[in-house]
Amino acid sequence: MTNNATVEKATADLYSDCFARLNEWTDESWLKQGEMLYQNLGLTDEKVKGKKCMDGGCGHGTLSYQLLKHGAGEEYGVDLHKTLKVGMFEKYNNMHFTQASLLSLPFENNTFDLIVSNGVLHHTVDSLACFKEFVRVVKPGGRIILGVYGKHGLFPYVLWVARLFTVKFPIIPKSVGKKLIDILGLDPMIRYQLLDYLYVPCLERYSPKEILQDFFAAKGMKEARRVYGLTEEDSKRYRDAKTVYTYDPRDITSKLLFGYGFIVVEGVK
Ligand SMILES: C[S@@+](CC[C@H](N)C(=O)[O-])C[C@H]1O[C@@H](n2cnc3c(N)ncnc32)[C@H](O)[C@@H]1O
């Protein structure tokens, strides 16, 4: 196996395990998470209805489901592993799951009207190569919407230190960390987040300027802009629903804890 293939296998194994347990969530929590992601990415019926869409790194499919619910013509969920929530997609014969790496997509040039990818690029071995693939398979006039981790803030710095012992010099390897986490019998979302943050092999962070310039502008995408889909009140409502933690990246708590926060950028080819 090449080094990239080894890293992708470790990434697939980690998320497959995380999402399998997260699928124990009630349908209601699963749907609520999808609604939050849809809103956070600034998606609207106008951007989705009748469109041929791809959800890059679809995980357990919460966002793919929302695209279908909002009238996507065709929806392609692509991921390294298949962990779509069982039973949720049966009524949609326009949902297609493709098991593939985003670094080498099995689609022709200019295939999709809309590509969304939430929380994925920063976990790939080569995020710019992945973005280039998105640009290749989106149609001229089609849209790409990305959600990626922002730099700075207290939490990323603490996490960086913790990952020295879990990923860089794995004194506490995943097998041990996972056992400890499982002994604690945590809620599946907290378990997911702990395993994800501590053991995902690749974790990059960006500034909004880097995403706008080095990704969107550098690859010829137009009208690129940062999107703020959630207000402070929306974020609180979703936090209260206990499905996810989420902050409006403009609010002061988020700035202190998460720096640039979760950065959403959209642009048109
Ligand atoms: C943090 S999860 C996000 C899942 C989903 N987009 C969401 O927002 O719930 C990252 C997902 O990206 C997938 N992924 C990471 N690297 C990938 C790659 N090179 N090709 C395809 N999928 C990848 C993982 O398997 C995982 O399901």
The ligand as an SDF file (V2000), in Angstrom:
LIG
                    3D

 27 29  0  0  0  0  0  0  0  0999 V2000
  -15.8670   14.7740    9.6380 C   0  0  0  0  0  0  0  0  0  0  0  0
  -16.6230   13.6430    8.5760 S   0  0  0  0  0  0  0  0  0  0  0  0
  -17.8490   14.6590    7.8130 C   0  0  0  0  0  0  0  0  0  0  0  0
  -19.0120   13.8690    7.2670 C   0  0  0  0  0  0  0  0  0  0  0  0
  -20.1650   14.6750    6.6820 C   0  0  0  0  0  0  0  0  0  0  0  0
  -19.7420   15.4970    5.5880 N   0  0  0  0  0  0  0  0  0  0  0  0
  -20.8380   15.5010    7.7460 C   0  0  0  0  0  0  0  0  0  0  0  0
  -20.7090   16.7200    7.7150 O   0  0  0  0  0  0  0  0  0  0  0  0
  -21.4990   14.8970    8.6070 O   0  0  0  0  0  0  0  0  0  0  0  0
  -15.4210   13.4380    7.2870 C   0  0  0  0  0  0  0  0  0  0  0  0
  -15.8470   12.4190    6.2350 C   0  0  0  0  0  0  0  0  0  0  0  0
  -14.9820   12.5670    5.1030 O   0  0  0  0  0  0  0  0  0  0  0  0
  -14.6250   11.2860    4.6370 C   0  0  0  0  0  0  0  0  0  0  0  0
  -13.3400   11.3800    3.9220 N   0  0  0  0  0  0  0  0  0  0  0  0
  -12.1360   11.7850    4.4320 C   0  0  0  0  0  0  0  0  0  0  0  0
  -11.1800   11.7250    3.4750 N   0  0  0  0  0  0  0  0  0  0  0  0
  -11.8060   11.3020    2.3480 C   0  0  0  0  0  0  0  0  0  0  0  0
  -11.3590   11.0330    1.0200 C   0  0  0  0  0  0  0  0  0  0  0  0
  -10.0880   11.2010    0.6550 N   0  0  0  0  0  0  0  0  0  0  0  0
  -12.2450   10.5880    0.1230 N   0  0  0  0  0  0  0  0  0  0  0  0
  -13.5600   10.3970    0.4700 C   0  0  0  0  0  0  0  0  0  0  0  0
  -14.0500   10.6520    1.7040 N   0  0  0  0  0  0  0  0  0  0  0  0
  -13.1750   11.0850    2.6370 C   0  0  0  0  0  0  0  0  0  0  0  0
  -14.5500   10.4300    5.8870 C   0  0  0  0  0  0  0  0  0  0  0  0
  -14.6280    9.0610    5.6180 O   0  0  0  0  0  0  0  0  0  0  0  0
  -15.7330   10.9770    6.6950 C   0  0  0  0  0  0  0  0  0  0  0  0
  -16.9050   10.2600    6.4270 O   0  0  0  0  0  0  0  0  0  0  0  0
  1  2  1  0
  2  3  1  0
  2 10  1  0
  3  4  1  0
  4  5  1  0
  5  6  1  0
  5  7  1  0
  7  8  2  0
  7  9  1  0
 10 11  1  0
 11 12  1  0
 11 26  1  0
 12 13  1  0
 13 14  1  0
 13 24  1  0
 14 15  1  0
 14 23  1  0
 15 16  2  0
 16 17  1  0
 17 18  1  0
 17 23  2  0
 18 19  1  0
 18 20  2  0
 20 21  1  0
 21 22  2  0
 22 23  1  0
 24 25  1  0
 24 26  1  0
 26 27  1  0
M  CHG  2   2   1   9  -1
M  END
$$$$
